[in-house]
Amino acid sequence: MCQKQCRDENGFKCHCMSESHQRQLLLASENPIKFMDYFSDEFKSDFLELLRRRFGTKRVHNNIVYNEYISHREHVHMNSTQWETLTDFTKWLGREGLCKVDETPKGWYIQYIDRDPETIRRQEEEARKKKQEMDDVERSARFIAEQVRRGQDGKETETEPVYTELQRESEEEKVTFNLSAAVASSSKSSSVLGASALKASAASSSVKRKETPSSSDSRREKKKKSALEEIIEMEEKKKKKQLSSTVKTDYWLQPSIVVKVITKKLGEKYHKKKAVVMEVRDKYAAVVKMIDSGDKLKLDQNHLETVIPAPGKRVLILNGPYRDTEALLEGIDEKNFSATLTLDSGPQKGDRVDIAYEDFSKLA
């Protein structure tokens, strides 16, 4: 309360008898809750700051954090706060949602919950990028599946032959088969059959004659199917090759695009000013020309960001499956941090795609 560090017990005794200490006691007795809340807030803020800076979001024993906290000379003692013990303070942190707390046989463990807006924004941006990559892969997989389904729908189902049981009118009839292929093809009279067997053979021969054109059609259909399968395989290889290139790279700079300088190290003269990329060096750096002053600077891509023009303007896709493709900006989705583009070049010209803000920029 007096914020005075005494050298020894005698000094503490003398301080308690001093006029300044008595005056502070009178002030504290008038409004003790105010003083207790003040020291409680100081203790809580210092304790959480140490937990965040020293251990981050790791799970740690509360005694370890407390021992490191009281090692500082000018710390706030817990006996001047509203919490009587460290366990009470730990439970209070859990109830207020400041930390995740759990009790174990070894004691209480705490884990700091980082609610920094910058950290939350960065986590949401990473989750959105992963979701967009998954959406691109799923969209390509659905396109391949649709192509395969269309190819299978074009095939005609082959009629399977119907097999019937051989029936004889009397047990005395004999059935003889000639297994010689040459004799069977030259003459059918070599087979000695009964009356019913002859009828069955005649019927089967007529069925064979009727099925001859259909068999030729099925052979033609097989040829058609093989060609269709080749086309499907080629499409699958093409899509696989495209999917292999959908993995985003960590560099995005391209010549002839408009960018914005976001670093403050160059002063207010260049901060938040637009420039045109004149040359890309080593993938991650670029020589840019300021639009306002005409000055040329060499900057890293971390000091630059993309520029989103008005709808109807031309842009260049910088990353993802449509990298190096020119497009027209159709609309902006502020909720999902993306824009709808119409591809203006490449094999998929005319298609409409959704691209994140950081994956395209205005063309100079």
N, C-alpha and C positions, 0 to 999 in steps of 0.2 A: 504493500500500500504506500509506504514511504519511498519505495524504490531506492533504498540505501543498502550498500553492502558493508556489513560490520566485519572488523578484522578478527575479533575473538569474542568470547562470552562476556567479558567485561565491557567491551565496546557496545555489544547488544544491550546489556543492562543499562548502560548510560544513555543509550539512544531511547530506550523505552521510558526513561524518566525525563527526557527532554521536552521542551515546550512544543516543538514542531510535531513530535509524535503524538502528544496529547491533542493537539489541534486536528491532526488527521483522524484520530479516533472519534472525535466529536463529529467531524464531517461524515465519516463512514457510518456512524450510528444514526444519522438523520435519514440516510437512504442506502442501507446495506445492499439491497438487491442490485442497485446500479453498479456498485463496485464489483460485486460478484459476477454480474453479466459481462463487465468489461474484461476481467481477468479470464473468464471462461472463453470469451471470443478470442482473446490473445492466445490462450493455450490451444484451442481447437485449430486456429489458422496456422500457427507454427508447427503443430504436430502433423497436420495434413500436408503442409508444404514440404516438410522433411520426408514424409512417406512418398509423396509424388516425385520429388527430385531424386531421392536416394534409391527407392525400390521400384518406382513406376507402378505398373499394374501386376506385379508379382505377388504371390501369396506368401505372407511372412508372419512370424509370431509377433504378437503385440508387445511382448516384453523386450524384444530386440529393438523395435522402433523406439520404445520408451527409454531404454537405457542409453541409446544414442542421443535422444532428445535432451535428457537431463545432463549429458556430458558438457553441454554448452553452459558457459558461466552465467549468462543473463537470461536463463529460461524462466518461465512462469511455473511456480510450484502448483502441484495439483491440489494441495490443501487450501488454496485460495480460490478454487473454482467450485462449481455446483456439483461436481462428481467426487464422491468419496474415495472410490477405488478405480484402478485401471480397467477392471472388468465392467464397471458401470459405464465408463466412458466408451468402451468398445461396443457394448450393447446399444448405446445411444447412437453411435455412428451407423450401426446396422439399421436401426429404426428410421433414421433420417435419410437413408439411402445414399449416404456419402461413401460407404465402403461395403464390401461383401464380407460378412463375418460368419465364422463357423466354429463350434466348440468341439475339441478333440480331447482324448485322454491326456495329451501333452499340454493342453491349455487352449487359449483362444487365438485364432488366426484371422488376419484381416487382409483384404485386397482392395486397393484403391480403384475407384470407378472414375475414369477420365471423362469428364463432361466438357472438355474444352471445345468450343465451336470449330476451331481449325482442325482438331483431330477427328471430330465427327464428320466434317465435310470431306476430309481426306478418305476416311473409311467408306463413306457413301459413294465417292467417286471411284474408288477401287472396285466396290461391289457393282457399280453400274458398268464399268469397263468389262468385268468378267461376264456380266449378264449379256452385254452386247456381243462379245465373242461367242458365247454359247448360242445366241440367237442366229448369228451368221452361220455357224456350223449346222444348226438344226434346219435352217432355211435351205441350205444346200443339200442336206440329207433328204428333206421332203421333196425337193425338186428331182433328185435321182430316183426316189421311190415312185414319183408320179410318172417319170419317163418309163420305168420298168413296167408299171401297171398298164400304161398305154400300149406298150409293146405286147404284153400278154393278152390284152383285150383284142388285138388284131389277129390273134391266132384262132383258127377254127378247131374246135374239139374233134378229135378223130373218133369215128364210130368203132367200137370194139366188136369183134366177131362173136356171134352167139353160138355156143356149142350145145348140141342136143345129143340125147342118148340113142345109141343104135338099137333099134327094135326089130325083132324077127317074128313073123306070124306063126311059125311052127319050129319045133326043136330039131326037125330033120333037115332043115335047110342048112347048107354049108356055105361059109363065107371064106373066099380065098383072096389074098392080096398078093400082087406081084410087086416086089420091092425094086425091081430094075427100073432105073430112071429113064433109060432110052426106050425100053419097051412101053413103059407107062405113057411117055409123051407121044409115041408113034401110034399106039392103038390102045383103045379101051376094051376091046373085045377079049383080050387075054385073061381078064378077070372073070371068073365063073361065079356068077351071083344068082341068087334066087330072084323070083319075081319082085318081091318087095325091095330087095337090095338093088336090083336094076333101076327101079323107080327112084330110089334114094340117090344112086349115082347120077341118074339123068338130072334130077333136081339140083344136085350139087354142082354139076357141070354148067347148068344154066345160071345158077347163082354166081359161079366163077366168071362166066362170060359177062354177066351184068356188072360184076365188081371190078372188071378190068379197067374201065375208064376211071373209076373212083380211085383205084390204086395208083394210077398214073398221076391223078390230081394230088393224091397224098404225097407222092414223091416231089411234085412241083412245090407243094406247100412246105415240105421239109427244106427244100432249097431256099424258099422264101424265109423260113424261120431262121435258117443259119445266117442269112444276110442280115436279118433284123437283130439277131443276137450279136453279130459283129458291131452293128451300129450302137447297140446298147452298151457293149463293152468299151467302145471308143468314147461314148459319152461319160461312162463311169471313170475311165482313166483321166479324161479331161477335167471332170469335177474334182477327182482326187488331187490332181495337180494344182487346181485352183484352191482347194481346201488347204493344201500344204503351204500355200503362200498367204493364207489368211492370218497367220500368226503376226501380230503387230510387232514392229521393231521399236527400239527406243530412240530412234532418230527420225525426224520428220521434215527437216528443212529441204526446200526445193527452190530453184531460181524462179524469178519473175512472179513471186507472190508478195502480198502486202502483209506485214507483220507489225506488231506493236511492242515497243521497248517497255519492259516492266521493272527493270532494275533501277534503284535509286542511287547507285554508286557513281553514275555519270552526272548527277545533279538534276535540278528541275528543268534544265534546258531540253533534255532528251526523254525525261520520264513521261510515260503515257503518250509519247509521240509515235506517229506511224512512219514506216520506212519500207523500202522495196529491197528484196534480196537480190543482190547483183551476182553473187558467187557463193557457192557452198564449198567449204574446205573441211576435209577429214570427217564428213558426214554430220558432225556435231557443232560446227562453227560456220559462220557466214559473214560475208562482207555486205553490209546494208548501206543504202543511201537514204538519208532522211528526206522526207517529202517536203517539209517546211523550209529547212535551211540548205539542203543539198549536201550536208556533210556526210562523209563516208566513215563508217565505224566497223570494226571487227568484233562480233559478239558471239557468245555461246548461246545455244538454243534455250538454255535455262533462263536466260535474260530476255527471251522473246516469247510472244504468244500469238496465236492466230487471230485474224480479223474476220468478223462475220459481216458481209455486206447486206444491203437491202434485198428483199425478194426480187427475183428476175435478173440478178447479176450473175456473172460467170465466176465459178470457183474452181479450185484444183484440189482433188482428194489426195491427202498426204500420207495416209496410213490405212492398213487393212486390206481386204480383198480387192478393192477398186483403186489401189494406189496408182498415182500418176494419171488418173482419168479426169478429164474436164467435165464439168456438169453445170447445170443451172439451178440456182437456189429457188425452190418453190415455196417453202414455208418454214417456220421456226417453231419447235416444240419446247417452250421454256420449262415445262414441268420435268421432262426427261433429259434436258440439256442436249438436245439433238435437233437436226434439221432434215427436211425432206428435200432430196436432190433428184434431178432428172439427168441421167447420164447422157453426155453429148459426144462421147467418143468410145472406141473400143467395141468388142463383139457384142456387148449388151447395151448398145446405144438405144435410148428411149425408155429404159427401165427406171422406175422410181425406187429409191433406196433411202433408208434413214441412217444418217451418219452423225457421230458425236461432234460437238463443237471443236474439240482439239484435233480432229482428224481431217479438217479441210480449212482452206483460207481463201481469201479474195485474190483474184488474179489482177496483176498490175495492168 
